[in-house]
Amino acid sequence: MEFYLYLNGLRRGPFREEQVRLYLEDKLLQASDLASDGRDGEWKPLATFERFGKEPVAIPAAISLPSVTEAPLGRVTPLPAPAPLPLPVSDALSLALESLGPYARATLAPNETPYHRTSLHWIVFVRFALLALAAFFFLAIPFAIAVQALTASQLGWFVLPLPAFMMVAPTLAYVSSELVLTDIRVLIKTGVIQRQTLEMFISKVESIGIDQGFWGRLFDYGTVTIRGTGGFSERFDAIARPLEFRNWVQRLQGGAAPLRAPAPAGSVS
């Protein structure tokens, strides 16, 4: 049976049942990841599929399996041929370049493979939206009414749309921010006017701290602090799915995907 997986906002597949089971055993997939048993099937967590709901029983190391089975009358029956090897992890779980932003596409080395991306959380709009509403009801409307009462002019009503311009700054920050993990580096860019960038080798990341309050745990966002060798530390606020981001860094550091050195400039991979 073939399965489709929903990863990083994209449908990927098809995958054989053996491939999905292998990715679950290697912790490259979680039981909560969405999957369907056909191109038009219903998306549901992998744990709800009966074949993936239970962990496979491991064979003790002390037991050795014979290479052949003795059949009656001295006949030897060979074991069935092994199943085809699953697709490499890099081909199955890597991101398409079209799904990355311009900064990440321009920064990737020729032999560098992206595996995970995230962005700022929509919570960045909330504070500015509340300020815009307060300015609209308590400043713009009273000003327009006062101008009309004092001058009998309608010009004061033209200030009503002005509070909406408060949403420009968070919108630019949201659409321009990129957080990408590759098999080699961590690539981060946030902000437009106050631009914050980070490019660090995965092997140089010592730890990633996650700071989530009540609302952060409820809406799945938080502050990510990346600590590197030599006491380096960089903080990024309002990051969406921070725990998933940290888990992917740990997977890549643990060798879940092939780690390679970047090719020299001008080389062709």
DRENPA-3360 file (N, C-alpha, C; in nm, 2 decimals, always signed):
BEGIN
1 = MEFYLYLN = +0.08/-0.12/+0.00/+0.00/+0.00/+0.00/+0.09/+0.12/+0.00 ~ +0.05/+0.23/-0.07/+0.12/+0.35/-0.08/+0.06/+0.46/+0.01 ~ +0.15/+0.54/+0.07/+0.10/+0.64/+0.16/+0.16/+0.78/+0.11 ~ +0.09/+0.88/+0.14/+0.13/+1.02/+0.12/+0.15/+1.09/+0.26 ~ +0.25/+1.17/+0.27/+0.28/+1.24/+0.39/+0.27/+1.39/+0.38 ~ +0.22/+1.46/+0.48/+0.20/+1.60/+0.48/+0.31/+1.66/+0.57 ~ +0.42/+1.71/+0.50/+0.54/+1.76/+0.57/+0.57/+1.90/+0.53 ~ +0.60/+1.99/+0.63/+0.64/+2.13/+0.60/+0.55/+2.20/+0.50;
9 = GLRRGPFR = +0.42/+2.17/+0.52/+0.32/+2.24/+0.44/+0.30/+2.18/+0.30 ~ +0.36/+2.07/+0.27/+0.35/+2.02/+0.13/+0.32/+1.87/+0.14 ~ +0.25/+1.82/+0.04/+0.22/+1.67/+0.03/+0.34/+1.61/-0.04 ~ +0.39/+1.50/+0.02/+0.50/+1.43/-0.04/+0.47/+1.28/-0.05 ~ +0.52/+1.22/-0.15/+0.49/+1.07/-0.17/+0.48/+1.04/-0.32 ~ +0.44/+0.92/-0.35/+0.40/+0.81/-0.25/+0.52/+0.74/-0.19 ~ +0.49/+0.69/-0.07/+0.59/+0.61/+0.01/+0.53/+0.47/+0.03 ~ +0.62/+0.37/+0.03/+0.58/+0.23/+0.06/+0.56/+0.22/+0.21;
17 = EEQVRLYL = +0.49/+0.12/+0.26/+0.47/+0.10/+0.40/+0.60/+0.08/+0.47 ~ +0.69/+0.01/+0.41/+0.82/-0.02/+0.47/+0.90/+0.11/+0.49 ~ +0.89/+0.20/+0.39/+0.96/+0.33/+0.40/+0.91/+0.41/+0.52 ~ +0.78/+0.42/+0.54/+0.72/+0.50/+0.64/+0.76/+0.43/+0.78 ~ +0.76/+0.30/+0.79/+0.79/+0.24/+0.91/+0.94/+0.26/+0.95 ~ +1.03/+0.26/+0.84/+1.17/+0.29/+0.87/+1.19/+0.43/+0.92 ~ +1.12/+0.53/+0.86/+1.13/+0.67/+0.90/+1.08/+0.69/+1.04 ~ +0.98/+0.61/+1.08/+0.93/+0.62/+1.22/+1.03/+0.57/+1.32;
25 = EDKLLQAS = +1.09/+0.45/+1.28/+1.19/+0.39/+1.37/+1.32/+0.49/+1.38 ~ +1.35/+0.56/+1.28/+1.47/+0.65/+1.28/+1.43/+0.78/+1.34 ~ +1.31/+0.80/+1.38/+1.26/+0.93/+1.44/+1.26/+1.04/+1.34 ~ +1.26/+1.01/+1.21/+1.25/+1.12/+1.11/+1.10/+1.16/+1.09 ~ +1.01/+1.07/+1.13/+0.87/+1.10/+1.13/+0.81/+1.08/+1.28 ~ +0.71/+1.16/+1.31/+0.64/+1.14/+1.44/+0.51/+1.08/+1.42 ~ +0.46/+1.01/+1.52/+0.33/+0.94/+1.51/+0.22/+1.04/+1.49 ~ +0.24/+1.17/+1.52/+0.14/+1.27/+1.50/+0.14/+1.34/+1.36;
33 = DLASDGRD = +0.24/+1.30/+1.28/+0.25/+1.36/+1.15/+0.13/+1.31/+1.06 ~ +0.08/+1.39/+0.98/-0.04/+1.36/+0.90/+0.00/+1.27/+0.78 ~ -0.09/+1.18/+0.74/-0.07/+1.09/+0.63/-0.20/+1.05/+0.57 ~ -0.20/+1.00/+0.45/-0.32/+0.95/+0.38/-0.28/+0.82/+0.31 ~ -0.37/+0.72/+0.30/-0.34/+0.60/+0.23/-0.38/+0.60/+0.09 ~ -0.38/+0.72/+0.02/-0.41/+0.73/-0.12/-0.40/+0.88/-0.16 ~ -0.39/+0.90/-0.29/-0.38/+1.04/-0.33/-0.49/+1.13/-0.29 ~ -0.61/+1.07/-0.28/-0.73/+1.14/-0.24/-0.78/+1.10/-0.11;
41 = GEWKPLAT = -0.70/+1.03/-0.03/-0.74/+0.98/+0.10/-0.75/+1.09/+0.21 ~ -0.81/+1.05/+0.32/-0.83/+1.15/+0.43/-0.70/+1.16/+0.51 ~ -0.66/+1.29/+0.54/-0.54/+1.32/+0.62/-0.57/+1.28/+0.76 ~ -0.48/+1.20/+0.83/-0.50/+1.17/+0.97/-0.36/+1.13/+1.02 ~ -0.34/+1.14/+1.16/-0.21/+1.10/+1.21/-0.17/+0.96/+1.18 ~ -0.04/+0.94/+1.17/+0.01/+0.81/+1.14/-0.03/+0.71/+1.25 ~ -0.04/+0.76/+1.38/-0.07/+0.67/+1.49/-0.21/+0.60/+1.47 ~ -0.30/+0.67/+1.39/-0.43/+0.61/+1.38/-0.44/+0.50/+1.28;
49 = FERFGKEP = -0.33/+0.48/+1.20/-0.32/+0.36/+1.11/-0.28/+0.24/+1.19 ~ -0.36/+0.13/+1.18/-0.33/+0.01/+1.26/-0.19/-0.04/+1.24 ~ -0.14/-0.03/+1.12/-0.01/-0.09/+1.09/+0.10/-0.01/+1.15 ~ +0.08/+0.12/+1.19/+0.18/+0.20/+1.25/+0.15/+0.24/+1.39 ~ +0.04/+0.19/+1.44/+0.00/+0.23/+1.58/+0.08/+0.16/+1.69 ~ +0.14/+0.04/+1.65/+0.22/-0.03/+1.75/+0.36/-0.04/+1.71 ~ +0.46/-0.03/+1.80/+0.60/-0.04/+1.77/+0.63/-0.18/+1.73 ~ +0.72/-0.20/+1.63/+0.76/-0.33/+1.59/+0.84/-0.40/+1.69;
57 = VAIPAAIS = +0.82/-0.53/+1.71/+0.89/-0.61/+1.81/+1.03/-0.63/+1.76 ~ +1.13/-0.59/+1.84/+1.27/-0.61/+1.80/+1.32/-0.75/+1.83 ~ +1.40/-0.80/+1.74/+1.46/-0.94/+1.76/+1.58/-0.93/+1.85 ~ +1.59/-1.01/+1.96/+1.70/-1.00/+2.05/+1.83/-1.02/+1.97 ~ +1.94/-0.95/+2.02/+2.07/-0.96/+1.95/+2.12/-1.10/+1.96 ~ +2.09/-1.18/+2.07/+2.15/-1.31/+2.09/+2.10/-1.41/+1.99 ~ +1.98/-1.39/+1.93/+1.92/-1.48/+1.83/+1.98/-1.45/+1.70 ~ +2.03/-1.55/+1.63/+2.08/-1.53/+1.49/+2.00/-1.61/+1.40;
65 = LPSVTEAP = +1.96/-1.55/+1.29/+1.87/-1.61/+1.19/+1.95/-1.69/+1.09 ~ +1.92/-1.81/+1.06/+1.99/-1.89/+0.96/+1.98/-1.83/+0.82 ~ +2.08/-1.85/+0.74/+2.07/-1.79/+0.61/+1.98/-1.88/+0.52 ~ +1.97/-2.01/+0.55/+1.88/-2.10/+0.47/+1.80/-2.18/+0.57 ~ +1.69/-2.24/+0.51/+1.60/-2.32/+0.59/+1.61/-2.46/+0.54 ~ +1.63/-2.56/+0.63/+1.64/-2.70/+0.59/+1.49/-2.75/+0.56 ~ +1.47/-2.80/+0.44/+1.34/-2.86/+0.40/+1.36/-3.01/+0.41 ~ +1.24/-3.08/+0.41/+1.25/-3.23/+0.41/+1.32/-3.28/+0.29;
73 = LGRVTPLP = +1.37/-3.41/+0.30/+1.44/-3.48/+0.20/+1.57/-3.41/+0.15 ~ +1.63/-3.33/+0.24/+1.76/-3.27/+0.21/+1.75/-3.16/+0.12 ~ +1.64/-3.11/+0.08/+1.63/-3.00/-0.01/+1.65/-2.86/+0.07 ~ +1.72/-2.77/+0.01/+1.74/-2.64/+0.08/+1.66/-2.54/+0.01 ~ +1.58/-2.46/+0.09/+1.49/-2.36/+0.03/+1.55/-2.22/+0.07 ~ +1.60/-2.14/-0.03/+1.66/-2.01/+0.00/+1.55/-1.92/+0.05 ~ +1.60/-1.82/+0.13/+1.51/-1.72/+0.18/+1.47/-1.63/+0.06 ~ +1.35/-1.57/+0.08/+1.30/-1.48/-0.03/+1.39/-1.36/-0.05;
81 = APAPLPLP = +1.39/-1.31/-0.17/+1.48/-1.19/-0.20/+1.45/-1.07/-0.12 ~ +1.54/-0.99/-0.07/+1.51/-0.88/+0.01/+1.43/-0.77/-0.07 ~ +1.35/-0.70/+0.01/+1.27/-0.59/-0.06/+1.37/-0.48/-0.10 ~ +1.33/-0.40/-0.20/+1.41/-0.29/-0.25/+1.44/-0.19/-0.14 ~ +1.56/-0.14/-0.14/+1.59/-0.04/-0.04/+1.51/+0.08/-0.05 ~ +1.47/+0.15/+0.07/+1.39/+0.27/+0.06/+1.46/+0.38/+0.00 ~ +1.39/+0.49/-0.04/+1.45/+0.60/-0.09/+1.54/+0.67/+0.01 ~ +1.65/+0.73/-0.03/+1.74/+0.80/+0.07/+1.66/+0.91/+0.15;
89 = VSDALSLA = +1.69/+0.93/+0.27/+1.62/+1.03/+0.35/+1.63/+1.17/+0.29 ~ +1.74/+1.20/+0.23/+1.76/+1.33/+0.17/+1.66/+1.36/+0.06 ~ +1.63/+1.25/-0.02/+1.53/+1.27/-0.13/+1.39/+1.27/-0.08 ~ +1.36/+1.20/+0.03/+1.22/+1.18/+0.07/+1.17/+1.30/+0.15 ~ +1.26/+1.36/+0.24/+1.22/+1.46/+0.33/+1.27/+1.60/+0.30 ~ +1.35/+1.61/+0.20/+1.41/+1.74/+0.17/+1.31/+1.84/+0.11 ~ +1.33/+1.97/+0.12/+1.24/+2.07/+0.08/+1.27/+2.10/-0.07 ~ +1.16/+2.14/-0.14/+1.18/+2.19/-0.28/+1.24/+2.33/-0.27;
97 = LESLGPYA = +1.33/+2.37/-0.36/+1.38/+2.50/-0.36/+1.28/+2.61/-0.38 ~ +1.17/+2.57/-0.46/+1.07/+2.67/-0.48/+0.99/+2.71/-0.36 ~ +1.00/+2.63/-0.25/+0.93/+2.66/-0.13/+1.01/+2.75/-0.04 ~ +1.13/+2.78/-0.07/+1.21/+2.87/+0.01/+1.20/+3.01/-0.03 ~ +1.24/+3.10/+0.05/+1.24/+3.24/+0.02/+1.36/+3.28/-0.06 ~ +1.37/+3.41/-0.10/+1.48/+3.45/-0.18/+1.61/+3.45/-0.11 ~ +1.61/+3.48/+0.02/+1.74/+3.48/+0.10/+1.80/+3.34/+0.11 ~ +1.71/+3.24/+0.14/+1.76/+3.11/+0.15/+1.81/+3.05/+0.02;
105 = RATLAPNE = +1.74/+3.08/-0.09/+1.78/+3.03/-0.22/+1.91/+3.09/-0.26 ~ +1.93/+3.22/-0.23/+2.06/+3.28/-0.27/+2.17/+3.24/-0.18 ~ +2.15/+3.19/-0.06/+2.25/+3.15/+0.03/+2.30/+3.01/+0.02 ~ +2.21/+2.92/-0.03/+2.24/+2.78/-0.03/+2.36/+2.75/-0.11 ~ +2.45/+2.66/-0.06/+2.56/+2.61/-0.14/+2.52/+2.51/-0.24 ~ +2.60/+2.48/-0.35/+2.55/+2.39/-0.45/+2.51/+2.25/-0.40 ~ +2.58/+2.20/-0.30/+2.55/+2.06/-0.26/+2.48/+2.07/-0.12 ~ +2.41/+2.18/-0.09/+2.34/+2.19/+0.04/+2.20/+2.16/+0.02;
113 = TPYHRTSL = +2.14/+2.08/+0.11/+2.00/+2.03/+0.10/+1.92/+2.09/+0.22 ~ +1.81/+2.16/+0.19/+1.72/+2.21/+0.29/+1.62/+2.10/+0.34 ~ +1.60/+2.10/+0.47/+1.51/+2.00/+0.53/+1.39/+2.05/+0.60 ~ +1.41/+2.17/+0.66/+1.30/+2.22/+0.74/+1.30/+2.38/+0.73 ~ +1.18/+2.43/+0.73/+1.16/+2.58/+0.73/+1.05/+2.62/+0.82 ~ +1.06/+2.73/+0.88/+0.95/+2.79/+0.96/+0.95/+2.94/+0.94 ~ +0.87/+3.01/+1.02/+0.86/+3.16/+1.00/+0.82/+3.22/+1.13 ~ +0.80/+3.35/+1.12/+0.74/+3.42/+1.24/+0.59/+3.37/+1.26;
121 = HWIVFVRF = +0.55/+3.38/+1.38/+0.41/+3.34/+1.41/+0.32/+3.46/+1.39 ~ +0.19/+3.42/+1.36/+0.09/+3.53/+1.33/+0.07/+3.62/+1.45 ~ +0.12/+3.58/+1.57/+0.10/+3.65/+1.69/+0.16/+3.79/+1.68 ~ +0.26/+3.81/+1.59/+0.32/+3.94/+1.57/+0.22/+4.05/+1.53 ~ +0.11/+4.01/+1.47/+0.01/+4.10/+1.42/-0.08/+4.15/+1.54 ~ -0.09/+4.07/+1.65/-0.19/+4.10/+1.75/-0.17/+4.24/+1.81 ~ -0.05/+4.26/+1.86/-0.02/+4.39/+1.93/-0.05/+4.51/+1.84 ~ +0.00/+4.50/+1.72/-0.03/+4.62/+1.63/-0.17/+4.63/+1.59;
129 = ALLALAAF = -0.25/+4.52/+1.58/-0.39/+4.52/+1.55/-0.46/+4.59/+1.67 ~ -0.43/+4.56/+1.79/-0.49/+4.62/+1.90/-0.46/+4.77/+1.91 ~ -0.34/+4.81/+1.88/-0.30/+4.95/+1.88/-0.38/+5.02/+1.77 ~ -0.39/+4.96/+1.65/-0.47/+5.02/+1.54/-0.61/+5.04/+1.57 ~ -0.67/+4.94/+1.64/-0.81/+4.95/+1.68/-0.83/+5.06/+1.78 ~ -0.74/+5.07/+1.88/-0.75/+5.17/+1.98/-0.73/+5.31/+1.92 ~ -0.64/+5.33/+1.82/-0.62/+5.46/+1.76/-0.74/+5.49/+1.67 ~ -0.80/+5.39/+1.61/-0.92/+5.42/+1.53/-1.04/+5.47/+1.61;
137 = FFLAIPFA = -1.07/+5.40/+1.72/-1.19/+5.43/+1.80/-1.17/+5.55/+1.90 ~ -1.05/+5.57/+1.95/-1.02/+5.67/+2.05/-0.95/+5.80/+2.00 ~ -0.90/+5.79/+1.87/-0.83/+5.91/+1.82/-0.89/+5.95/+1.69 ~ -0.90/+5.86/+1.59/-0.94/+5.90/+1.46/-1.09/+5.94/+1.45 ~ -1.17/+5.86/+1.51/-1.32/+5.89/+1.51/-1.34/+6.02/+1.59 ~ -1.30/+6.04/+1.71/-1.32/+6.16/+1.78/-1.26/+6.28/+1.71 ~ -1.15/+6.27/+1.64/-1.09/+6.38/+1.57/-1.18/+6.41/+1.45 ~ -1.23/+6.32/+1.38/-1.31/+6.34/+1.26/-1.44/+6.41/+1.31;
145 = IAVQALTA = -1.50/+6.37/+1.42/-1.62/+6.43/+1.47/-1.60/+6.57/+1.51 ~ -1.49/+6.60/+1.58/-1.45/+6.73/+1.62/-1.43/+6.83/+1.50 ~ -1.36/+6.78/+1.40/-1.34/+6.87/+1.28/-1.47/+6.90/+1.21 ~ -1.56/+6.80/+1.20/-1.69/+6.83/+1.14/-1.77/+6.92/+1.22 ~ -1.77/+6.91/+1.36/-1.85/+7.00/+1.44/-1.79/+7.14/+1.44 ~ -1.66/+7.16/+1.43/-1.60/+7.29/+1.44/-1.60/+7.36/+1.31 ~ -1.58/+7.29/+1.20/-1.56/+7.35/+1.07/-1.67/+7.32/+0.97 ~ -1.76/+7.23/+1.01/-1.87/+7.18/+0.92/-1.81/+7.12/+0.79;
153 = SQLGWFVL = -1.69/+7.06/+0.81/-1.62/+7.00/+0.69/-1.61/+6.85/+0.71 ~ -1.61/+6.78/+0.60/-1.59/+6.63/+0.61/-1.45/+6.59/+0.60 ~ -1.36/+6.68/+0.59/-1.22/+6.64/+0.57/-1.16/+6.56/+0.69 ~ -1.22/+6.58/+0.80/-1.17/+6.50/+0.92/-1.18/+6.35/+0.90 ~ -1.28/+6.31/+0.82/-1.31/+6.17/+0.81/-1.20/+6.10/+0.73 ~ -1.11/+6.17/+0.66/-1.00/+6.11/+0.58/-0.89/+6.05/+0.67 ~ -0.90/+6.08/+0.80/-0.79/+6.03/+0.89/-0.83/+5.89/+0.94 ~ -0.95/+5.84/+0.91/-1.00/+5.71/+0.96/-0.91/+5.60/+0.91;
161 = PLPAFMMV = -0.87/+5.59/+0.78/-0.78/+5.48/+0.74/-0.64/+5.48/+0.80 ~ -0.60/+5.59/+0.85/-0.46/+5.61/+0.89/-0.41/+5.50/+0.99 ~ -0.49/+5.46/+1.09/-0.45/+5.36/+1.19/-0.41/+5.22/+1.12 ~ -0.47/+5.20/+1.00/-0.44/+5.07/+0.93/-0.29/+5.07/+0.89 ~ -0.23/+5.18/+0.88/-0.08/+5.18/+0.84/+0.01/+5.12/+0.95 ~ -0.05/+5.11/+1.07/+0.03/+5.04/+1.18/+0.06/+4.90/+1.14 ~ -0.02/+4.84/+1.06/+0.00/+4.70/+1.02/+0.11/+4.67/+0.92 ~ +0.16/+4.78/+0.86/+0.26/+4.77/+0.76/+0.39/+4.70/+0.81;
169 = APTLAYVS = +0.44/+4.75/+0.92/+0.56/+4.70/+0.98/+0.56/+4.55/+1.01 ~ +0.45/+4.50/+1.09/+0.45/+4.35/+1.11/+0.43/+4.27/+0.99 ~ +0.36/+4.33/+0.89/+0.33/+4.25/+0.76/+0.47/+4.23/+0.69 ~ +0.55/+4.34/+0.68/+0.68/+4.33/+0.61/+0.77/+4.23/+0.68 ~ +0.77/+4.24/+0.82/+0.85/+4.15/+0.89/+0.81/+4.00/+0.88 ~ +0.68/+3.98/+0.87/+0.62/+3.84/+0.86/+0.66/+3.78/+0.72 ~ +0.63/+3.86/+0.62/+0.65/+3.80/+0.48/+0.80/+3.79/+0.44 ~ +0.89/+3.86/+0.51/+1.03/+3.86/+0.47/+1.11/+3.77/+0.56;
177 = SELVLTDI = +1.06/+3.72/+0.66/+1.14/+3.64/+0.75/+1.15/+3.50/+0.70 ~ +1.27/+3.44/+0.72/+1.30/+3.30/+0.67/+1.38/+3.23/+0.78 ~ +1.34/+3.11/+0.82/+1.42/+3.03/+0.91/+1.43/+2.89/+0.84 ~ +1.55/+2.85/+0.80/+1.57/+2.73/+0.72/+1.68/+2.65/+0.78 ~ +1.66/+2.52/+0.79/+1.76/+2.42/+0.84/+1.80/+2.34/+0.72 ~ +1.93/+2.33/+0.70/+1.98/+2.24/+0.59/+2.07/+2.14/+0.66 ~ +2.13/+2.05/+0.58/+2.21/+1.94/+0.63/+2.35/+2.00/+0.67 ~ +2.37/+2.13/+0.65/+2.50/+2.19/+0.68/+2.49/+2.31/+0.78;
185 = RVLIKTGV = +2.39/+2.39/+0.76/+2.38/+2.52/+0.83/+2.24/+2.55/+0.88 ~ +2.24/+2.65/+0.97/+2.11/+2.72/+1.01/+2.11/+2.85/+0.94 ~ +2.01/+2.88/+0.87/+1.99/+3.01/+0.79/+1.87/+3.08/+0.85 ~ +1.89/+3.20/+0.90/+1.78/+3.28/+0.96/+1.79/+3.42/+0.91 ~ +1.68/+3.48/+0.87/+1.67/+3.62/+0.84/+1.54/+3.67/+0.89 ~ +1.53/+3.77/+0.97/+1.41/+3.83/+1.02/+1.42/+3.98/+1.01 ~ +1.30/+4.04/+0.98/+1.29/+4.19/+0.98/+1.33/+4.25/+0.84 ~ +1.29/+4.37/+0.82/+1.33/+4.45/+0.70/+1.41/+4.57/+0.74;
193 = IQRQTLEM = +1.35/+4.66/+0.82/+1.42/+4.78/+0.86/+1.53/+4.74/+0.96 ~ +1.49/+4.67/+1.07/+1.59/+4.62/+1.16/+1.61/+4.47/+1.13 ~ +1.70/+4.45/+1.04/+1.73/+4.32/+0.98/+1.82/+4.24/+1.08 ~ +1.79/+4.11/+1.10/+1.86/+4.02/+1.19/+1.89/+3.90/+1.11 ~ +2.02/+3.86/+1.09/+2.05/+3.74/+1.01/+2.14/+3.65/+1.10 ~ +2.14/+3.52/+1.06/+2.23/+3.43/+1.13/+2.26/+3.31/+1.03 ~ +2.38/+3.28/+1.01/+2.43/+3.17/+0.93/+2.53/+3.09/+1.02 ~ +2.49/+2.97/+1.06/+2.58/+2.90/+1.15/+2.58/+2.75/+1.11;
201 = FISKVESI = +2.70/+2.69/+1.11/+2.70/+2.54/+1.08/+2.63/+2.47/+1.19 ~ +2.56/+2.36/+1.14/+2.48/+2.28/+1.24/+2.58/+2.22/+1.34 ~ +2.70/+2.18/+1.30/+2.79/+2.12/+1.40/+2.84/+2.22/+1.51 ~ +2.82/+2.35/+1.48/+2.86/+2.45/+1.58/+2.76/+2.49/+1.68 ~ +2.63/+2.44/+1.66/+2.52/+2.47/+1.75/+2.54/+2.39/+1.88 ~ +2.56/+2.45/+1.99/+2.57/+2.38/+2.12/+2.44/+2.35/+2.18 ~ +2.34/+2.44/+2.18/+2.21/+2.42/+2.24/+2.11/+2.52/+2.18 ~ +1.99/+2.48/+2.19/+1.88/+2.57/+2.15/+1.78/+2.58/+2.26;
209 = GIDQGFWG = +1.76/+2.71/+2.31/+1.67/+2.73/+2.42/+1.53/+2.77/+2.37 ~ +1.43/+2.72/+2.43/+1.29/+2.76/+2.39/+1.22/+2.82/+2.51 ~ +1.17/+2.94/+2.49/+1.10/+3.01/+2.60/+0.95/+3.03/+2.55 ~ +0.86/+2.96/+2.62/+0.72/+2.97/+2.59/+0.64/+3.00/+2.71 ~ +0.56/+3.10/+2.71/+0.46/+3.13/+2.81/+0.34/+3.05/+2.79 ~ +0.23/+3.08/+2.86/+0.10/+3.02/+2.85/+0.05/+3.03/+2.71 ~ +0.05/+3.15/+2.66/-0.01/+3.17/+2.52/+0.08/+3.11/+2.42 ~ +0.21/+3.11/+2.44/+0.30/+3.04/+2.35/+0.28/+2.89/+2.34;
217 = RLFDYGTV = +0.26/+2.83/+2.45/+0.22/+2.68/+2.44/+0.09/+2.66/+2.38 ~ -0.01/+2.75/+2.40/-0.14/+2.73/+2.35/-0.14/+2.75/+2.20 ~ -0.07/+2.85/+2.15/-0.07/+2.88/+2.00/+0.06/+2.83/+1.93 ~ +0.14/+2.76/+2.00/+0.26/+2.70/+1.94/+0.36/+2.81/+1.88 ~ +0.40/+2.90/+1.97/+0.51/+2.99/+1.93/+0.60/+3.02/+2.05 ~ +0.71/+3.08/+2.02/+0.80/+3.11/+2.14/+0.93/+3.18/+2.09 ~ +1.01/+3.21/+2.19/+1.14/+3.27/+2.16/+1.25/+3.16/+2.15 ~ +1.32/+3.16/+2.05/+1.43/+3.06/+2.02/+1.56/+3.13/+2.05;
225 = TIRGTGGF = +1.64/+3.07/+2.13/+1.78/+3.12/+2.16/+1.88/+3.02/+2.11 ~ +1.96/+3.05/+2.01/+2.06/+2.96/+1.96/+2.19/+3.00/+2.02 ~ +2.25/+2.90/+2.08/+2.39/+2.91/+2.14/+2.49/+2.83/+2.07 ~ +2.59/+2.90/+2.03/+2.70/+2.83/+1.95/+2.83/+2.82/+2.03 ~ +2.93/+2.76/+1.96/+3.06/+2.75/+2.03/+3.12/+2.89/+2.05 ~ +3.20/+2.90/+2.15/+3.27/+3.03/+2.18/+3.18/+3.12/+2.26 ~ +3.07/+3.08/+2.32/+2.98/+3.17/+2.39/+2.89/+3.25/+2.31 ~ +2.88/+3.22/+2.17/+2.79/+3.30/+2.09/+2.64/+3.27/+2.12;
233 = SERFDAIA = +2.56/+3.37/+2.12/+2.42/+3.35/+2.15/+2.33/+3.45/+2.07 ~ +2.23/+3.40/+2.01/+2.14/+3.48/+1.92/+1.99/+3.45/+1.96 ~ +1.91/+3.55/+1.98/+1.77/+3.54/+2.02/+1.68/+3.58/+1.91 ~ +1.57/+3.50/+1.89/+1.47/+3.53/+1.79/+1.33/+3.51/+1.85 ~ +1.25/+3.62/+1.84/+1.12/+3.62/+1.91/+1.01/+3.58/+1.82 ~ +0.90/+3.53/+1.88/+0.77/+3.50/+1.81/+0.80/+3.40/+1.69 ~ +0.87/+3.29/+1.71/+0.89/+3.19/+1.61/+0.79/+3.09/+1.61 ~ +0.73/+3.05/+1.50/+0.63/+2.95/+1.49/+0.69/+2.81/+1.50;
241 = RPLEFRNW = +0.62/+2.72/+1.58/+0.66/+2.58/+1.59/+0.81/+2.57/+1.64 ~ +0.84/+2.63/+1.76/+0.98/+2.63/+1.80/+1.03/+2.49/+1.84 ~ +0.95/+2.41/+1.90/+0.99/+2.28/+1.94/+1.02/+2.19/+1.82 ~ +0.94/+2.20/+1.72/+0.97/+2.13/+1.59/+1.11/+2.18/+1.53 ~ +1.13/+2.31/+1.54/+1.26/+2.36/+1.49/+1.38/+2.30/+1.57 ~ +1.37/+2.30/+1.70/+1.47/+2.24/+1.78/+1.49/+2.09/+1.75 ~ +1.38/+2.02/+1.74/+1.39/+1.87/+1.71/+1.46/+1.85/+1.58 ~ +1.44/+1.93/+1.48/+1.50/+1.91/+1.35/+1.65/+1.94/+1.36;
249 = VQRLQGGA = +1.69/+2.04/+1.44/+1.84/+2.06/+1.46/+1.90/+1.94/+1.52 ~ +1.83/+1.88/+1.62/+1.89/+1.76/+1.69/+1.90/+1.65/+1.59 ~ +1.80/+1.63/+1.51/+1.80/+1.52/+1.41/+1.92/+1.53/+1.31 ~ +1.94/+1.66/+1.26/+2.04/+1.68/+1.17/+2.18/+1.66/+1.24 ~ +2.19/+1.71/+1.36/+2.32/+1.69/+1.43/+2.35/+1.54/+1.46 ~ +2.24/+1.46/+1.48/+2.26/+1.32/+1.51/+2.28/+1.24/+1.39 ~ +2.29/+1.30/+1.27/+2.31/+1.22/+1.15/+2.19/+1.16/+1.09 ~ +2.07/+1.21/+1.12/+1.95/+1.16/+1.06/+1.95/+1.18/+0.91;
257 = APLRAPAP = +2.02/+1.29/+0.87/+2.04/+1.32/+0.72/+2.19/+1.32/+0.69 ~ +2.23/+1.30/+0.57/+2.37/+1.30/+0.54/+2.43/+1.44/+0.56 ~ +2.54/+1.45/+0.63/+2.61/+1.58/+0.65/+2.72/+1.59/+0.56 ~ +2.73/+1.70/+0.49/+2.84/+1.72/+0.39/+2.90/+1.86/+0.41 ~ +3.02/+1.87/+0.37/+3.09/+2.01/+0.37/+3.04/+2.08/+0.24 ~ +3.03/+2.22/+0.25/+2.99/+2.29/+0.14/+3.10/+2.29/+0.03 ~ +3.05/+2.29/-0.10/+3.15/+2.28/-0.21/+3.21/+2.42/-0.22 ~ +3.34/+2.42/-0.28/+3.41/+2.55/-0.30/+3.33/+2.63/-0.40;
265 = AGSVS = +3.35/+2.76/-0.39/+3.27/+2.86/-0.47/+3.31/+2.83/-0.62 ~ +3.20/+2.83/-0.70/+3.22/+2.80/-0.84/+3.22/+2.66/-0.89 ~ +3.21/+2.57/-0.79/+3.22/+2.42/-0.82/+3.08/+2.38/-0.86 ~ +3.07/+2.27/-0.93/+2.94/+2.22/-0.98/+2.92/+2.08/-0.91 ~ +2.81/+2.07/-0.84/+2.78/+1.94/-0.77/+2.72/+1.84/-0.86;
% end
